Amino acid sequence: MRLFHAVILILLAASWSCSGKPAAGADRTGAGASPMQYATLLTIDQQPDYTVVTVADPWNAPALLARYVLVDSGCPVPDNVPDGILLQVPLASAVVFSNVHAALLHELGHADVVTGVADAHYITDSVVVRGVADGTVADCGTATDPDIEKIAMLQPDAVLFSPYSAADGVAARLARTTVPTVMCADYLEADPLGRAEWMRFYGRLIGEGNRADSLFACVAAQYNRTKALTANAAGRPSVLMDTRYGDVWYVPVAGSTTDALITDAGGTNPFSSLGHGDSRPLSAEQVLAVAADADVWLVRYFAPAPMGLAAFRASAAEIPHFSAARRGDVYGCNTAVSPFYDVVPFHPQFILADMARILHPELADSIAPSPYSFYQRLCAR
């Protein structure tokens, strides 16, 4: 009789844990998920037995790019799940196309989930780099020409892939495999916090929904504290971004994350009225006509050593004609040594703090300390 009771208790416990009613199974995927606050392309619908995640099509609104149904591993798939790509979570293995996402998985405590990467030479996450070196993480080619056969042979639980157009050929090739493709369209969010909020989805993929929710709450709180400080700051310095690439200078316009960062840091974007989207290509002459008198110049560059102001002024014929260059109000971010591209997407509070200190030095003591200082004033040499 005791054995019978024990068996019944075990069966009841198993049934209870897979029903989604208690905290056990649901906690892994983030029980009681609140609606998205900033992301516009992502929704998470937490049901008792499963989670539905939808990704809007950024190129074909109001269509969907993908719908995912997340079900706890080890639990039967409920009969009432909607149509979508089934993902049993937490994922045990994934091929990741971007260091940004590999680093986030590491931050959430699951770098071991990464069993393959694209563009291995661009990966900087320490755990993944070691894995590529010792062969435990597979090099799956480039993001534009991945080794589909190798990915299929790895049999990962999913591929984390950033689509680049409505008719992405790589996405189509990945779709022909049996491996589920997670469309990482976070980079297409206009709001810096909107992009960062996608960590809540990625956390649910690896069984860290609650942890990801808490991390994002901290990111948003820090970001919004800095934003509130600059909202009433004296003056709104105009900000010129980057430089000409070849014959084209890509300037941020309204609706871009860069435009939002400039505004939230207490500055103004001289090009916000030139359209809506991510950026607009202009000639150096056109940029000079609009922003010759910009107050501050923020420049990202890639070099083996820090750039000096004299070298910067001599790097292109138009540069000395900008008043910020003549005054020395130029701040550089050397992406060869700075983790700018790896950190900023999911931690925009750090770049916002950096920009706010530059634009409003009078607020520097009130802005929370940051582990990063991306931009440094160019030395006079």
C-alpha positions as CSV (number, residue, x, y, z in Angstrom):
1,M,0.0,0.0,0.0
2,R,2.8,2.4,0.8
3,L,4.4,1.7,-2.5
4,F,1.1,2.3,-4.3
5,H,0.8,5.7,-2.5
6,A,4.3,6.6,-3.4
7,V,3.7,5.9,-7.1
8,I,0.5,7.9,-7.1
9,L,2.3,10.9,-5.5
10,I,5.1,10.7,-8.1
11,L,2.6,10.6,-10.9
12,L,0.7,13.5,-9.4
13,A,3.9,15.5,-9.0
14,A,4.9,14.9,-12.6
15,S,1.4,15.9,-13.9
16,W,1.4,19.0,-11.7
17,S,4.8,20.1,-12.9
18,C,3.9,19.9,-16.6
19,S,0.5,21.6,-16.2
20,G,2.2,25.0,-15.8
21,K,0.1,25.7,-12.7
22,P,2.9,25.5,-10.2
23,A,6.1,27.5,-10.3
24,A,8.5,24.7,-11.4
25,G,7.9,24.4,-15.1
26,A,6.6,27.9,-15.7
27,D,9.4,29.5,-13.7
28,R,11.9,28.2,-16.3
29,T,10.1,30.1,-19.0
30,G,9.2,33.2,-17.0
31,A,5.8,32.8,-15.4
32,G,3.4,35.6,-15.5
33,A,5.4,37.6,-18.1
34,S,4.3,41.3,-18.3
35,P,3.6,42.8,-21.7
36,M,6.4,44.3,-23.7
37,Q,7.0,47.9,-22.6
38,Y,9.3,49.1,-25.3
39,A,9.7,46.5,-28.0
40,T,7.3,46.9,-31.0
41,L,8.3,43.8,-33.0
42,L,8.0,41.2,-30.2
43,T,5.1,39.9,-28.0
44,I,5.3,37.2,-25.3
45,D,2.0,35.5,-24.4
46,Q,2.5,33.4,-21.3
47,Q,-0.1,30.6,-21.0
48,P,-0.2,28.0,-18.2
49,D,1.3,25.2,-20.3
50,Y,3.2,27.0,-23.0
51,T,4.4,30.4,-24.1
52,V,3.6,32.0,-27.5
53,V,6.2,34.4,-28.9
54,T,5.4,36.4,-32.1
55,V,7.9,38.4,-34.1
56,A,6.3,41.1,-36.4
57,D,7.6,41.4,-39.9
58,P,9.5,44.7,-40.0
59,W,9.3,44.9,-43.8
60,N,5.7,43.9,-44.3
61,A,3.5,45.1,-41.5
62,P,1.2,43.9,-40.1
63,A,2.3,40.4,-41.1
64,L,4.3,38.1,-38.8
65,L,7.9,37.1,-39.4
66,A,7.5,34.1,-37.1
67,R,5.5,32.6,-34.3
68,Y,7.2,30.4,-31.7
69,V,5.5,28.0,-29.2
70,L,7.7,27.3,-26.2
71,V,7.0,24.2,-24.2
72,D,9.0,22.9,-21.3
73,S,11.2,20.0,-22.2
74,G,10.1,16.7,-20.7
75,C,6.4,17.8,-20.8
76,P,3.9,16.6,-23.4
77,V,3.0,19.2,-26.0
78,P,-0.5,20.4,-25.1
79,D,-3.3,19.7,-27.7
80,N,-4.4,23.3,-27.8
81,V,-1.2,25.0,-28.8
82,P,-1.5,27.5,-31.7
83,D,0.3,27.0,-35.0
84,G,3.9,28.0,-34.9
85,I,7.5,26.7,-34.6
86,L,7.7,24.4,-31.6
87,L,10.7,25.0,-29.3
88,Q,11.2,22.7,-26.4
89,V,12.9,24.8,-23.7
90,P,15.4,25.2,-22.2
91,L,17.5,24.8,-25.4
92,A,20.4,22.4,-24.8
93,S,22.3,23.6,-27.9
94,A,22.2,26.5,-30.4
95,V,24.1,27.8,-33.3
96,V,24.5,31.5,-32.8
97,F,25.2,33.9,-35.7
98,S,26.2,37.0,-33.6
99,N,28.5,37.7,-30.8
100,V,25.9,40.0,-29.3
101,H,23.6,37.0,-28.7
102,A,26.4,34.7,-27.6
103,A,27.5,37.3,-25.0
104,L,23.9,37.6,-23.7
105,L,23.6,33.9,-23.3
106,H,26.8,34.0,-21.3
107,E,25.6,36.8,-19.1
108,L,22.5,34.8,-18.4
109,G,24.6,31.9,-17.3
110,H,24.4,29.6,-20.3
111,A,27.3,30.1,-22.6
112,D,27.5,26.3,-22.8
113,V,24.3,26.3,-24.9
114,V,26.4,27.7,-27.8
115,T,27.6,24.7,-29.8
116,G,28.2,26.5,-33.1
117,V,28.8,30.0,-34.4
118,A,29.0,32.0,-37.6
119,D,31.8,34.5,-38.2
120,A,34.0,32.9,-35.6
121,H,36.7,35.5,-36.1
122,Y,34.3,38.2,-34.9
123,I,33.4,36.3,-31.7
124,T,34.9,37.9,-28.6
125,D,33.0,36.1,-25.8
126,S,35.7,34.4,-23.8
127,V,33.8,31.1,-23.2
128,V,32.8,30.8,-26.9
129,V,36.3,31.7,-28.1
130,R,37.8,28.9,-26.0
131,G,35.2,26.6,-27.4
132,V,36.0,27.4,-31.0
133,A,39.7,26.9,-30.2
134,D,39.3,23.5,-28.6
135,G,36.7,22.3,-31.1
136,T,33.7,22.1,-28.7
137,V,32.1,25.0,-30.6
138,A,31.8,24.5,-34.3
139,D,32.8,27.1,-36.8
140,C,29.8,27.2,-39.2
141,G,31.1,29.6,-41.8
142,T,30.0,33.2,-42.2
143,A,26.6,34.8,-41.5
144,T,26.2,35.6,-45.2
145,D,27.3,32.1,-46.4
146,P,26.9,29.6,-43.5
147,D,27.8,26.0,-43.8
148,I,24.2,24.6,-43.8
149,E,25.4,21.0,-43.9
150,K,27.5,21.4,-40.8
151,I,24.7,23.1,-39.0
152,A,22.4,20.2,-39.9
153,M,24.9,17.7,-38.8
154,L,25.3,19.4,-35.4
155,Q,21.5,19.0,-34.9
156,P,21.2,22.0,-32.6
157,D,17.9,22.7,-30.9
158,A,17.8,26.1,-32.7
159,V,19.7,28.6,-34.8
160,L,19.7,32.2,-33.6
161,F,19.8,34.3,-36.8
162,S,19.4,38.0,-37.6
163,P,17.5,38.5,-40.8
164,Y,18.6,41.3,-43.0
165,S,15.7,41.7,-45.5
166,A,12.3,40.5,-46.3
167,A,13.6,38.0,-48.8
168,D,16.8,36.9,-46.9
169,G,18.4,34.1,-48.9
170,V,20.2,32.7,-45.8
171,A,17.0,32.5,-43.9
172,A,15.5,30.6,-46.8
173,R,18.4,28.1,-46.8
174,L,18.1,27.6,-43.0
175,A,14.4,27.0,-43.3
176,R,15.1,24.0,-45.6
177,T,16.7,22.2,-42.7
178,T,14.9,20.6,-39.8
179,V,16.5,23.0,-37.3
180,P,14.2,25.7,-36.0
181,T,15.4,29.2,-36.9
182,V,14.9,31.9,-34.3
183,M,14.5,35.3,-36.1
184,C,16.6,37.7,-34.0
185,A,15.1,41.0,-35.3
186,D,16.0,42.9,-32.2
187,Y,18.4,45.2,-34.1
188,L,15.5,46.6,-36.0
189,E,13.8,48.1,-33.0
190,A,13.9,51.9,-33.0
191,D,14.0,52.4,-29.2
192,P,17.3,51.4,-27.5
193,L,15.2,49.8,-24.7
194,G,13.1,48.1,-27.3
195,R,16.0,46.2,-28.6
196,A,17.3,45.4,-25.1
197,E,13.9,44.1,-24.1
198,W,14.4,41.2,-26.5
199,M,16.6,39.6,-23.8
200,R,13.3,38.5,-22.2
201,F,12.6,36.3,-25.2
202,Y,16.2,34.9,-25.3
203,G,16.1,34.3,-21.6
204,R,13.0,32.1,-22.0
205,L,14.8,30.1,-24.7
206,I,17.4,28.9,-22.2
207,G,15.2,28.6,-19.1
208,E,16.1,31.9,-17.6
209,G,12.9,33.9,-18.2
210,N,12.7,35.4,-14.7
211,R,16.4,36.2,-14.7
212,A,16.2,37.9,-18.0
213,D,13.1,39.9,-16.8
214,S,15.0,41.1,-13.8
215,L,18.1,42.0,-15.8
216,F,16.0,44.0,-18.2
217,A,14.2,45.8,-15.4
218,C,17.6,46.9,-14.1
219,V,18.7,48.1,-17.6
220,A,15.5,50.1,-18.1
221,A,15.6,51.6,-14.6
222,Q,19.2,52.8,-15.1
223,Y,18.5,54.1,-18.6
224,N,15.4,56.0,-17.5
225,R,17.1,57.6,-14.5
226,T,19.7,59.1,-16.8
227,K,17.1,60.1,-19.3
228,A,15.2,61.9,-16.5
229,L,18.3,63.7,-15.4
230,T,19.0,65.1,-18.9
231,A,15.3,66.0,-19.6
232,N,15.6,69.3,-17.7
233,A,19.3,70.0,-18.4
234,A,20.3,73.4,-19.5
235,G,20.8,73.5,-23.2
236,R,20.6,70.8,-25.9
237,P,24.0,70.5,-27.7
238,S,23.8,69.4,-31.3
239,V,25.6,66.1,-32.0
240,L,27.4,65.0,-35.2
241,M,27.9,61.3,-35.6
242,D,30.8,59.4,-37.2
243,T,32.4,60.3,-40.6
244,R,32.2,59.6,-44.3
245,Y,32.7,56.0,-45.5
246,G,34.0,56.2,-49.0
247,D,31.8,58.8,-50.8
248,V,28.8,58.3,-48.4
249,W,28.1,59.6,-44.9
250,Y,25.3,57.8,-43.2
251,V,23.6,60.1,-40.8
252,P,21.0,59.0,-38.2
253,V,17.4,60.2,-38.8
254,A,14.2,60.2,-36.7
255,G,13.2,56.8,-35.7
256,S,16.7,55.4,-35.3
257,T,18.3,54.1,-32.1
258,T,21.1,56.7,-32.5
259,D,18.5,59.5,-32.8
260,A,16.8,58.2,-29.6
261,L,20.1,58.0,-27.8
262,I,21.1,61.6,-28.7
263,T,17.7,62.9,-27.6
264,D,17.7,60.9,-24.4
265,A,21.2,62.0,-23.5
266,G,20.0,65.6,-23.7
267,G,21.2,66.5,-27.2
268,T,19.7,67.3,-30.6
269,N,20.2,65.5,-33.9
270,P,20.8,67.9,-36.8
271,F,19.4,65.3,-39.2
272,S,16.2,64.2,-37.4
273,S,14.1,66.1,-39.9
274,L,15.5,64.4,-43.0
275,G,13.2,61.4,-42.8
276,H,12.2,58.5,-40.6
277,G,14.1,55.2,-40.3
278,D,17.6,54.1,-39.5
279,S,19.9,56.3,-41.5
280,R,20.2,58.4,-44.6
281,P,23.2,58.5,-47.0
282,L,24.5,62.0,-47.7
283,S,27.6,63.5,-49.2
284,A,30.2,65.2,-47.1
285,E,29.0,68.5,-48.6
286,Q,25.4,67.9,-47.6
287,V,26.5,67.0,-44.0
288,L,28.6,70.1,-43.8
289,A,25.7,72.3,-45.0
290,V,23.5,70.9,-42.1
291,A,25.9,70.3,-39.3
292,A,29.0,72.5,-39.7
293,D,28.3,74.2,-36.4
294,A,27.5,71.0,-34.4
295,D,28.5,71.3,-30.8
296,V,29.9,67.8,-30.3
297,W,31.3,65.2,-32.6
298,L,31.1,61.5,-31.7
299,V,33.2,59.3,-33.9
300,R,33.5,55.5,-34.0
301,Y,36.7,54.2,-35.7
302,F,38.8,51.1,-35.9
303,A,42.5,51.4,-35.4
304,P,45.4,49.7,-33.6
305,A,46.1,52.8,-31.5
306,P,44.0,55.7,-30.2
307,M,43.5,58.5,-32.8
308,G,44.8,62.0,-32.0
309,L,43.0,65.2,-32.9
310,A,45.6,66.2,-35.4
311,A,45.4,62.9,-37.2
312,F,41.7,63.1,-37.3
313,R,41.7,66.6,-38.8
314,A,44.0,65.4,-41.5
315,S,42.1,62.2,-42.3
316,A,39.6,63.9,-44.7
317,A,39.5,67.2,-46.5
318,E,36.1,68.3,-45.1
319,I,36.9,67.6,-41.4
320,P,38.6,71.0,-40.6
321,H,35.5,72.8,-41.9
322,F,33.5,71.5,-38.9
323,S,33.6,73.8,-35.9
324,A,33.7,70.9,-33.5
325,A,36.9,69.7,-35.1
326,R,38.5,73.2,-34.9
327,R,37.6,73.5,-31.2
328,G,38.6,70.0,-30.3
329,D,35.1,68.9,-29.2
330,V,35.6,65.5,-30.8
331,Y,35.2,62.2,-28.9
332,G,36.3,58.9,-30.4
333,C,35.4,55.3,-29.7
334,N,38.0,52.9,-31.0
335,T,35.9,49.8,-31.7
336,A,39.1,47.8,-32.2
337,V,39.5,47.7,-28.4
338,S,36.1,48.9,-27.1
339,P,33.3,46.4,-26.6
340,F,30.8,49.0,-28.1
341,Y,29.1,46.6,-30.5
342,D,28.9,43.8,-28.0
343,V,27.6,45.7,-25.0
344,V,25.4,48.5,-26.3
345,P,22.5,46.4,-27.8
346,F,21.4,44.8,-24.5
347,H,22.9,47.5,-22.2
348,P,22.0,50.8,-23.7
349,Q,22.1,52.4,-20.3
350,F,25.9,52.4,-20.4
351,I,26.2,54.3,-23.7
352,L,23.5,56.7,-22.6
353,A,25.4,57.5,-19.5
354,D,28.6,58.0,-21.5
355,M,26.9,60.4,-23.9
356,A,25.1,62.3,-21.2
357,R,28.3,63.0,-19.4
358,I,29.8,64.4,-22.6
359,L,26.8,66.5,-23.5
360,H,26.1,67.6,-19.9
361,P,29.3,67.5,-17.8
362,E,27.5,69.4,-15.1
363,L,25.4,66.2,-14.4
364,A,28.4,63.8,-14.3
365,D,28.3,63.4,-10.5
366,S,24.6,62.6,-10.6
367,I,24.8,59.9,-13.3
368,A,25.2,56.4,-12.0
369,P,28.8,54.9,-12.4
370,S,29.3,52.8,-15.5
371,P,31.8,50.0,-16.1
372,Y,32.4,51.4,-19.6
373,S,33.6,54.6,-21.1
374,F,33.2,54.2,-24.8
375,Y,34.0,57.7,-26.0
376,Q,37.2,59.6,-25.1
377,R,38.0,63.2,-26.1
378,L,40.7,63.0,-28.8
379,C,44.1,64.2,-27.6
380,A,45.5,67.3,-29.2
381,R,48.5,65.4,-30.7
